[in-house]
Amino acid sequence: MINDEQAKIHGLIRVIDESGEDYAFSANRFYLIELPQNVEETLLAAS
C-alpha cells in the first residue's frame, strides 16, 4: 500500500501489484492486518 492522502480523502487506497504498477481501489475492499514482526520483515525483504 502507498500512503496517498488524496486517495484517502476519497475512500481509496493505492496498491502496488507484482509488476510494480500502482492502482487505486476502494478501501472497503481490504482489511488491514497486523503481522508478526518477523513475517513483516521477511515479506518486505522479498519485495
Secondary structure, 3 states (H helix, E strand, C coil): CECCHHHHHCCEEEEECCCCCEEEEEHHHCCCCCCCHHHHHHHHHHC
